Amino acid sequence: MAHNLRVARSYAGTARLFAVIKANAYGHGLSRARRGLAAADGFAVLTLEEAANLRQMGVEQPILLLEGIFGADEIAPCAELDLWPVLHHAGQLDWLRRQPPVRPIQVFLKFDSGMHRLGFPLAEHAAAVARARSLPGVAGVTLMTHFAQADEGAGVDWQLQPFLHEVAGHGLPWSSANSAALLRYPETLGAWARPGLMLYGASPFADASAEQLGLRPAMTLQSEIISVQSLQAGEGVGYGQLFRAERPMRMGVVACGYADGYPRHALTGTPVLLNGRMSRTLGRISMDMLCVDLSEHADAGVGSPVVLWGEGLPVEAVAAAAGTSSYELLCALAARVPVLEVD
Ligand SMILES: *Cc1c(COP(=O)(O)O)cnc(C)c1O
């Protein structure tokens, strides 16, 4: 993670970096991420609980609450722990007006530039900024927005232009870039960038690999073969018998399944790395096991190491084969998977 943070830094210019560590740091563990990303200028999480945990771990950098406060009762802890909430609807401003914190807090005011998820629409934005600035409980306002297609061909311009137009009128610091924008669109940098995925060494783009971007996978999901089977032509494998051997072949059973976070929807042919060489899954993924093709792996047997994703096998490749995203795979790593720290 530290390496990937340095890569992010090399793209960031003068922008400061919030390391986005929501969802248990995309499955990597909050405490682990806090150590690996200790050099970040700030951290971004979702909940008060995560933020309080970080403070307890000794984090002194700013902490951004990406969905802000969920009720007026969260204002006091924000002041107490110096948390910076994102304000994205008028109700949150009402809470702050009625129950001002004992110590004024920094807030991020979210502009909806087209994602249509969170934020003030153009018609309400200027008034919301004026209101936020007038609140005695608010020490400073940073404007922010979030991109819907920074990782796609459509890019950021259709959202960035209206956002910058709004920003220009207020003379306030601003923040817009996620990983994809940070990597591709320097004009999105502003005062603070908010990279998440890239810090874990995955590429947000379909047309550029993590390796091409200089990123290294922080997580390698690894297991081993616990059983070897010989299939005759016509014999099927696993639940639903979705794969049938066309000719006699060897097959390995790997101790990893959807209860570990491996995607159940991965089809036959999803890549795996077996003894350092590519192979593929066969049939349906079970709760605790999956099957792999040993036809070209005469050397493999019980105990052979299998990489499901990570070092040597980008999580993006597995995600593509399973019809999902690397975000979802990393986040879904199950609590039961033993974690070995090697960095
Ligand atoms: C999750 C999130 C990010 C990080 O996005 P990545 O694509 O993982 O870099 C940035 N900003 C906001 C508001 C987010 O919710």
The ligand as an ORCA input file, in Angstrom:
! r2SCAN-3c Opt
* xyz 0 1
  C     -15.150      5.450     -2.662
  C     -14.974      6.888     -2.982
  C     -13.767      7.362     -3.521
  C     -12.648      6.453     -3.944
  O     -12.917      5.914     -5.214
  P     -11.892      4.941     -5.963
  O     -12.536      4.708     -7.271
  O     -11.800      3.706     -5.138
  O     -10.599      5.651     -6.052
  C     -13.630      8.727     -3.677
  N     -14.644      9.576     -3.356
  C     -15.816      9.140     -2.855
  C     -16.891     10.130     -2.534
  C     -16.028      7.803     -2.670
  O     -17.206      7.372     -2.198
*
